[in-house]
């Protein structure tokens, strides 16, 4: 899926009770926990041990400055991991979007997507791209379609 910016998106406010910040190195275990837990419903997801996950999750397109974590209090409950995968095409890329089951339906994923769009626009990208499995058992496909 791809969203072209016209007009440029504006950075949204996070949902009530949710704080958001850029990833720091001490967040790796929280990132592993959110992705491992949030994707358990997906038929093709295979959890990896922490060290394997961390090694496999970083490549030449990784841009930690585009990683956003959402917190309810001190607990990381969602994340949106941006990437430079399509930078040569003037596109931002949402490499992963995950929300813990107990926090779904609160607007966190929508917020994180719109935040990614605004961040990508501020970086000079013409749009944002992402991939989604149409058979995803969560509301993700409908969410992505509703954002444009």
Secondary structure, DSSP 8 states (H G I E B T S, - for coil): -EEE-SS--------TT-EEEE--GGGHHHHHHHHHHHTTTSTT-----HHHHHHHT--TTEEEEEEEEEEETTEEEEEEEEE-TTGGGTEEEEEEEEE-GGGTTSSHHHHHHHHHHHHHHHTT-SEEEE---TT-SSSHHHHHHHT-
